[in-house]
Amino acid sequence: MQLMFVLIATAVVAGFVGIGIGVAEGSAVIILGSLVLSGVATFFGIQLRRRILSERQS
């Protein structure tokens, strides 16, 4: 479970770093890809958190 959190956090950070690189390079493709990466990682992070909370309640 902790490994999943680390992987998701790494993907979110990589997405933000990619956005910075895309802005510096002036590349819309890099920015868009980084936004997608961050969005997908955030979605999976939210789903993982919901699953953990529901397991604790039961």
mmCIF file as gemmi writes it, N, C-alpha and C atoms, coordinates in Angstrom:
data_model
loop_
_atom_site.group_PDB
_atom_site.id
_atom_site.type_symbol
_atom_site.label_atom_id
_atom_site.label_alt_id
_atom_site.label_comp_id
_atom_site.label_asym_id
_atom_site.label_entity_id
_atom_site.label_seq_id
_atom_site.pdbx_PDB_ins_code
_atom_site.Cartn_x
_atom_site.Cartn_y
_atom_site.Cartn_z
_atom_site.occupancy
_atom_site.B_iso_or_equiv
_atom_site.pdbx_formal_charge
_atom_site.auth_seq_id
_atom_site.auth_asym_id
_atom_site.pdbx_PDB_model_num
ATOM 1 N N . MET Axp A 1 ? 0.817 -1.178 0 1 0 ? 1 A 1
ATOM 2 C CA . MET Axp A 1 ? 0 0 0 1 0 ? 1 A 1
ATOM 3 C C . MET Axp A 1 ? 0.876 1.264 0 1 0 ? 1 A 1
ATOM 4 N N . GLN Axp A 2 ? 1.926 1.249 0.801 1 0 ? 2 A 1
ATOM 5 C CA . GLN Axp A 2 ? 2.817 2.408 0.827 1 0 ? 2 A 1
ATOM 6 C C . GLN Axp A 2 ? 3.517 2.607 -0.516 1 0 ? 2 A 1
ATOM 7 N N . LEU Axp A 3 ? 3.826 1.512 -1.177 1 0 ? 3 A 1
ATOM 8 C CA . LEU Axp A 3 ? 4.455 1.606 -2.49 1 0 ? 3 A 1
ATOM 9 C C . LEU Axp A 3 ? 3.533 2.315 -3.475 1 0 ? 3 A 1
ATOM 10 N N . MET Axp A 4 ? 2.235 2.032 -3.39 1 0 ? 4 A 1
ATOM 11 C CA . MET Axp A 4 ? 1.269 2.7 -4.268 1 0 ? 4 A 1
ATOM 12 C C . MET Axp A 4 ? 1.266 4.202 -4.022 1 0 ? 4 A 1
ATOM 13 N N . PHE Axp A 5 ? 1.291 4.601 -2.752 1 0 ? 5 A 1
ATOM 14 C CA . PHE Axp A 5 ? 1.33 6.031 -2.434 1 0 ? 5 A 1
ATOM 15 C C . PHE Axp A 5 ? 2.592 6.678 -2.998 1 0 ? 5 A 1
ATOM 16 N N . VAL Axp A 6 ? 3.707 6 -2.863 1 0 ? 6 A 1
ATOM 17 C CA . VAL Axp A 6 ? 4.975 6.543 -3.376 1 0 ? 6 A 1
ATOM 18 C C . VAL Axp A 6 ? 4.924 6.675 -4.894 1 0 ? 6 A 1
ATOM 19 N N . LEU Axp A 7 ? 4.405 5.672 -5.573 1 0 ? 7 A 1
ATOM 20 C CA . LEU Axp A 7 ? 4.319 5.723 -7.036 1 0 ? 7 A 1
ATOM 21 C C . LEU Axp A 7 ? 3.387 6.828 -7.503 1 0 ? 7 A 1
ATOM 22 N N . ILE Axp A 8 ? 2.252 6.98 -6.835 1 0 ? 8 A 1
ATOM 23 C CA . ILE Axp A 8 ? 1.304 8.021 -7.215 1 0 ? 8 A 1
ATOM 24 C C . ILE Axp A 8 ? 1.905 9.402 -6.961 1 0 ? 8 A 1
ATOM 25 N N . ALA Axp A 9 ? 2.535 9.578 -5.804 1 0 ? 9 A 1
ATOM 26 C CA . ALA Axp A 9 ? 3.154 10.867 -5.494 1 0 ? 9 A 1
ATOM 27 C C . ALA Axp A 9 ? 4.269 11.193 -6.484 1 0 ? 9 A 1
ATOM 28 N N . THR Axp A 10 ? 5.046 10.191 -6.865 1 0 ? 10 A 1
ATOM 29 C CA . THR Axp A 10 ? 6.116 10.399 -7.84 1 0 ? 10 A 1
ATOM 30 C C . THR Axp A 10 ? 5.542 10.818 -9.191 1 0 ? 10 A 1
ATOM 31 N N . ALA Axp A 11 ? 4.452 10.197 -9.587 1 0 ? 11 A 1
ATOM 32 C CA . ALA Axp A 11 ? 3.827 10.55 -10.87 1 0 ? 11 A 1
ATOM 33 C C . ALA Axp A 11 ? 3.29 11.973 -10.848 1 0 ? 11 A 1
ATOM 34 N N . VAL Axp A 12 ? 2.701 12.384 -9.73 1 0 ? 12 A 1
ATOM 35 C CA . VAL Axp A 12 ? 2.189 13.753 -9.628 1 0 ? 12 A 1
ATOM 36 C C . VAL Axp A 12 ? 3.333 14.758 -9.693 1 0 ? 12 A 1
ATOM 37 N N . VAL Axp A 13 ? 4.396 14.492 -8.957 1 0 ? 13 A 1
ATOM 38 C CA . VAL Axp A 13 ? 5.556 15.393 -8.975 1 0 ? 13 A 1
ATOM 39 C C . VAL Axp A 13 ? 6.175 15.432 -10.375 1 0 ? 13 A 1
ATOM 40 N N . ALA Axp A 14 ? 6.284 14.282 -11.012 1 0 ? 14 A 1
ATOM 41 C CA . ALA Axp A 14 ? 6.84 14.248 -12.373 1 0 ? 14 A 1
ATOM 42 C C . ALA Axp A 14 ? 5.973 15.045 -13.334 1 0 ? 14 A 1
ATOM 43 N N . GLY Axp A 15 ? 4.674 14.993 -13.126 1 0 ? 15 A 1
ATOM 44 C CA . GLY Axp A 15 ? 3.774 15.789 -13.961 1 0 ? 15 A 1
ATOM 45 C C . GLY Axp A 15 ? 4.021 17.276 -13.796 1 0 ? 15 A 1
ATOM 46 N N . PHE Axp A 16 ? 4.186 17.73 -12.556 1 0 ? 16 A 1
ATOM 47 C CA . PHE Axp A 16 ? 4.433 19.147 -12.317 1 0 ? 16 A 1
ATOM 48 C C . PHE Axp A 16 ? 5.802 19.575 -12.858 1 0 ? 16 A 1
ATOM 49 N N . VAL Axp A 17 ? 6.788 18.72 -12.711 1 0 ? 17 A 1
ATOM 50 C CA . VAL Axp A 17 ? 8.11 19.022 -13.273 1 0 ? 17 A 1
ATOM 51 C C . VAL Axp A 17 ? 8.011 19.105 -14.795 1 0 ? 17 A 1
ATOM 52 N N . GLY Axp A 18 ? 7.251 18.194 -15.369 1 0 ? 18 A 1
ATOM 53 C CA . GLY Axp A 18 ? 7.058 18.206 -16.819 1 0 ? 18 A 1
ATOM 54 C C . GLY Axp A 18 ? 6.373 19.471 -17.296 1 0 ? 18 A 1
ATOM 55 N N . ILE Axp A 19 ? 5.428 19.978 -16.519 1 0 ? 19 A 1
ATOM 56 C CA . ILE Axp A 19 ? 4.762 21.229 -16.883 1 0 ? 19 A 1
ATOM 57 C C . ILE Axp A 19 ? 5.789 22.365 -16.903 1 0 ? 19 A 1
ATOM 58 N N . GLY Axp A 20 ? 6.644 22.399 -15.885 1 0 ? 20 A 1
ATOM 59 C CA . GLY Axp A 20 ? 7.686 23.428 -15.846 1 0 ? 20 A 1
ATOM 60 C C . GLY Axp A 20 ? 8.623 23.336 -17.032 1 0 ? 20 A 1
ATOM 61 N N . ILE Axp A 21 ? 9.011 22.127 -17.387 1 0 ? 21 A 1
ATOM 62 C CA . ILE Axp A 21 ? 9.891 21.938 -18.548 1 0 ? 21 A 1
ATOM 63 C C . ILE Axp A 21 ? 9.173 22.356 -19.829 1 0 ? 21 A 1
ATOM 64 N N . GLY Axp A 22 ? 7.895 21.975 -19.927 1 0 ? 22 A 1
ATOM 65 C CA . GLY Axp A 22 ? 7.125 22.353 -21.112 1 0 ? 22 A 1
ATOM 66 C C . GLY Axp A 22 ? 7.006 23.855 -21.272 1 0 ? 22 A 1
ATOM 67 N N . VAL Axp A 23 ? 6.799 24.562 -20.151 1 0 ? 23 A 1
ATOM 68 C CA . VAL Axp A 23 ? 6.725 26.024 -20.215 1 0 ? 23 A 1
ATOM 69 C C . VAL Axp A 23 ? 8.074 26.603 -20.627 1 0 ? 23 A 1
ATOM 70 N N . ALA Axp A 24 ? 9.138 26.078 -20.042 1 0 ? 24 A 1
ATOM 71 C CA . ALA Axp A 24 ? 10.475 26.582 -20.373 1 0 ? 24 A 1
ATOM 72 C C . ALA Axp A 24 ? 10.82 26.335 -21.838 1 0 ? 24 A 1
ATOM 73 N N . GLU Axp A 25 ? 10.414 25.2 -22.363 1 0 ? 25 A 1
ATOM 74 C CA . GLU Axp A 25 ? 10.711 24.865 -23.757 1 0 ? 25 A 1
ATOM 75 C C . GLU Axp A 25 ? 9.682 25.436 -24.723 1 0 ? 25 A 1
ATOM 76 N N . GLY Axp A 26 ? 8.56 25.887 -24.19 1 0 ? 26 A 1
ATOM 77 C CA . GLY Axp A 26 ? 7.498 26.404 -25.048 1 0 ? 26 A 1
ATOM 78 C C . GLY Axp A 26 ? 6.785 25.312 -25.818 1 0 ? 26 A 1
ATOM 79 N N . SER Axp A 27 ? 6.69 24.133 -25.222 1 0 ? 27 A 1
ATOM 80 C CA . SER Axp A 27 ? 6.094 22.982 -25.903 1 0 ? 27 A 1
ATOM 81 C C . SER Axp A 27 ? 4.735 22.647 -25.292 1 0 ? 27 A 1
ATOM 82 N N . ALA Axp A 28 ? 3.696 22.844 -26.089 1 0 ? 28 A 1
ATOM 83 C CA . ALA Axp A 28 ? 2.344 22.534 -25.631 1 0 ? 28 A 1
ATOM 84 C C . ALA Axp A 28 ? 2.149 21.028 -25.448 1 0 ? 28 A 1
ATOM 85 N N . VAL Axp A 29 ? 2.834 20.227 -26.236 1 0 ? 29 A 1
ATOM 86 C CA . VAL Axp A 29 ? 2.694 18.773 -26.141 1 0 ? 29 A 1
ATOM 87 C C . VAL Axp A 29 ? 3.222 18.275 -24.795 1 0 ? 29 A 1
ATOM 88 N N . ILE Axp A 30 ? 4.356 18.795 -24.352 1 0 ? 30 A 1
ATOM 89 C CA . ILE Axp A 30 ? 4.919 18.394 -23.06 1 0 ? 30 A 1
ATOM 90 C C . ILE Axp A 30 ? 3.985 18.828 -21.935 1 0 ? 30 A 1
ATOM 91 N N . ILE Axp A 31 ? 3.452 20.043 -22.032 1 0 ? 31 A 1
ATOM 92 C CA . ILE Axp A 31 ? 2.538 20.541 -21.001 1 0 ? 31 A 1
ATOM 93 C C . ILE Axp A 31 ? 1.286 19.675 -20.943 1 0 ? 31 A 1
ATOM 94 N N . LEU Axp A 32 ? 0.707 19.377 -22.089 1 0 ? 32 A 1
ATOM 95 C CA . LEU Axp A 32 ? -0.51 18.559 -22.135 1 0 ? 32 A 1
ATOM 96 C C . LEU Axp A 32 ? -0.255 17.164 -21.591 1 0 ? 32 A 1
ATOM 97 N N . GLY Axp A 33 ? 0.844 16.543 -21.988 1 0 ? 33 A 1
ATOM 98 C CA . GLY Axp A 33 ? 1.178 15.211 -21.48 1 0 ? 33 A 1
ATOM 99 C C . GLY Axp A 33 ? 1.393 15.214 -19.985 1 0 ? 33 A 1
ATOM 100 N N . SER Axp A 34 ? 2.013 16.241 -19.472 1 0 ? 34 A 1
ATOM 101 C CA . SER Axp A 34 ? 2.25 16.343 -18.03 1 0 ? 34 A 1
ATOM 102 C C . SER Axp A 34 ? 0.953 16.556 -17.275 1 0 ? 34 A 1
ATOM 103 N N . LEU Axp A 35 ? 0.046 17.344 -17.83 1 0 ? 35 A 1
ATOM 104 C CA . LEU Axp A 35 ? -1.264 17.532 -17.2 1 0 ? 35 A 1
ATOM 105 C C . LEU Axp A 35 ? -2.038 16.22 -17.141 1 0 ? 35 A 1
ATOM 106 N N . VAL Axp A 36 ? -1.97 15.456 -18.222 1 0 ? 36 A 1
ATOM 107 C CA . VAL Axp A 36 ? -2.644 14.154 -18.244 1 0 ? 36 A 1
ATOM 108 C C . VAL Axp A 36 ? -2.03 13.226 -17.2 1 0 ? 36 A 1
ATOM 109 N N . LEU Axp A 37 ? -0.709 13.19 -17.126 1 0 ? 37 A 1
ATOM 110 C CA . LEU Axp A 37 ? -0.033 12.351 -16.136 1 0 ? 37 A 1
ATOM 111 C C . LEU Axp A 37 ? -0.455 12.733 -14.719 1 0 ? 37 A 1
ATOM 112 N N . SER Axp A 38 ? -0.451 14.018 -14.42 1 0 ? 38 A 1
ATOM 113 C CA . SER Axp A 38 ? -0.855 14.467 -13.092 1 0 ? 38 A 1
ATOM 114 C C . SER Axp A 38 ? -2.315 14.143 -12.813 1 0 ? 38 A 1
ATOM 115 N N . GLY Axp A 39 ? -3.166 14.331 -13.797 1 0 ? 39 A 1
ATOM 116 C CA . GLY Axp A 39 ? -4.588 14.039 -13.627 1 0 ? 39 A 1
ATOM 117 C C . GLY Axp A 39 ? -4.862 12.576 -13.363 1 0 ? 39 A 1
ATOM 118 N N . VAL Axp A 40 ? -4.226 11.708 -14.121 1 0 ? 40 A 1
ATOM 119 C CA . VAL Axp A 40 ? -4.416 10.261 -13.928 1 0 ? 40 A 1
ATOM 120 C C . VAL Axp A 40 ? -3.888 9.827 -12.565 1 0 ? 40 A 1
ATOM 121 N N . ALA Axp A 41 ? -2.719 10.32 -12.191 1 0 ? 41 A 1
ATOM 122 C CA . ALA Axp A 41 ? -2.149 9.962 -10.89 1 0 ? 41 A 1
ATOM 123 C C . ALA Axp A 41 ? -3.024 10.466 -9.747 1 0 ? 41 A 1
ATOM 124 N N . THR Axp A 42 ? -3.567 11.669 -9.888 1 0 ? 42 A 1
ATOM 125 C CA . THR Axp A 42 ? -4.457 12.213 -8.859 1 0 ? 42 A 1
ATOM 126 C C . THR Axp A 42 ? -5.721 11.371 -8.754 1 0 ? 42 A 1
ATOM 127 N N . PHE Axp A 43 ? -6.28 10.973 -9.889 1 0 ? 43 A 1
ATOM 128 C CA . PHE Axp A 43 ? -7.472 10.124 -9.881 1 0 ? 43 A 1
ATOM 129 C C . PHE Axp A 43 ? -7.211 8.82 -9.139 1 0 ? 43 A 1
ATOM 130 N N . PHE Axp A 44 ? -6.101 8.159 -9.456 1 0 ? 44 A 1
ATOM 131 C CA . PHE Axp A 44 ? -5.792 6.906 -8.787 1 0 ? 44 A 1
ATOM 132 C C . PHE Axp A 44 ? -5.509 7.12 -7.302 1 0 ? 44 A 1
ATOM 133 N N . GLY Axp A 45 ? -4.902 8.246 -6.961 1 0 ? 45 A 1
ATOM 134 C CA . GLY Axp A 45 ? -4.663 8.553 -5.555 1 0 ? 45 A 1
ATOM 135 C C . GLY Axp A 45 ? -5.954 8.734 -4.791 1 0 ? 45 A 1
ATOM 136 N N . ILE Axp A 46 ? -6.911 9.412 -5.388 1 0 ? 46 A 1
ATOM 137 C CA . ILE Axp A 46 ? -8.217 9.597 -4.739 1 0 ? 46 A 1
ATOM 138 C C . ILE Axp A 46 ? -8.921 8.263 -4.568 1 0 ? 46 A 1
ATOM 139 N N . GLN Axp A 47 ? -8.886 7.424 -5.593 1 0 ? 47 A 1
ATOM 140 C CA . GLN Axp A 47 ? -9.543 6.112 -5.501 1 0 ? 47 A 1
ATOM 141 C C . GLN Axp A 47 ? -8.892 5.243 -4.43 1 0 ? 47 A 1
ATOM 142 N N . LEU Axp A 48 ? -7.563 5.285 -4.33 1 0 ? 48 A 1
ATOM 143 C CA . LEU Axp A 48 ? -6.854 4.509 -3.321 1 0 ? 48 A 1
ATOM 144 C C . LEU Axp A 48 ? -7.223 4.996 -1.931 1 0 ? 48 A 1
ATOM 145 N N . ARG Axp A 49 ? -7.29 6.297 -1.755 1 0 ? 49 A 1
ATOM 146 C CA . ARG Axp A 49 ? -7.644 6.867 -0.45 1 0 ? 49 A 1
ATOM 147 C C . ARG Axp A 49 ? -9.063 6.467 -0.054 1 0 ? 49 A 1
ATOM 148 N N . ARG Axp A 50 ? -9.996 6.501 -1 1 0 ? 50 A 1
ATOM 149 C CA . ARG Axp A 50 ? -11.38 6.09 -0.719 1 0 ? 50 A 1
ATOM 150 C C . ARG Axp A 50 ? -11.431 4.626 -0.301 1 0 ? 50 A 1
ATOM 151 N N . ARG Axp A 51 ? -10.661 3.791 -0.984 1 0 ? 51 A 1
ATOM 152 C CA . ARG Axp A 51 ? -10.66 2.365 -0.656 1 0 ? 51 A 1
ATOM 153 C C . ARG Axp A 51 ? -10.131 2.13 0.746 1 0 ? 51 A 1
ATOM 154 N N . ILE Axp A 52 ? -9.074 2.842 1.102 1 0 ? 52 A 1
ATOM 155 C CA . ILE Axp A 52 ? -8.498 2.688 2.447 1 0 ? 52 A 1
ATOM 156 C C . ILE Axp A 52 ? -9.49 3.144 3.5 1 0 ? 52 A 1
ATOM 157 N N . LEU Axp A 53 ? -10.152 4.273 3.255 1 0 ? 53 A 1
ATOM 158 C CA . LEU Axp A 53 ? -11.114 4.781 4.238 1 0 ? 53 A 1
ATOM 159 C C . LEU Axp A 53 ? -12.306 3.849 4.392 1 0 ? 53 A 1
ATOM 160 N N . SER Axp A 54 ? -12.764 3.26 3.299 1 0 ? 54 A 1
ATOM 161 C CA . SER Axp A 54 ? -13.904 2.344 3.384 1 0 ? 54 A 1
ATOM 162 C C . SER Axp A 54 ? -13.526 1.054 4.095 1 0 ? 54 A 1
ATOM 163 N N . GLU Axp A 55 ? -12.273 0.622 3.948 1 0 ? 55 A 1
ATOM 164 C CA . GLU Axp A 55 ? -11.818 -0.591 4.674 1 0 ? 55 A 1
ATOM 165 C C . GLU Axp A 55 ? -11.723 -0.317 6.159 1 0 ? 55 A 1
ATOM 166 N N . ARG Axp A 56 ? -11.344 0.879 6.537 1 0 ? 56 A 1
ATOM 167 C CA . ARG Axp A 56 ? -11.229 1.207 7.957 1 0 ? 56 A 1
ATOM 168 C C . ARG Axp A 56 ? -12.602 1.306 8.622 1 0 ? 56 A 1
ATOM 169 N N . GLN Axp A 57 ? -13.615 1.732 7.882 1 0 ? 57 A 1
ATOM 170 C CA . GLN Axp A 57 ? -14.941 1.876 8.457 1 0 ? 57 A 1
ATOM 171 C C . GLN Axp A 57 ? -15.638 0.538 8.654 1 0 ? 57 A 1
ATOM 172 N N . SER Axp A 58 ? -15.278 -0.435 7.862 1 0 ? 58 A 1
ATOM 173 C CA . SER Axp A 58 ? -15.957 -1.739 7.98 1 0 ? 58 A 1
ATOM 174 C C . SER Axp A 58 ? -15.276 -2.661 8.971 1 0 ? 58 A 1
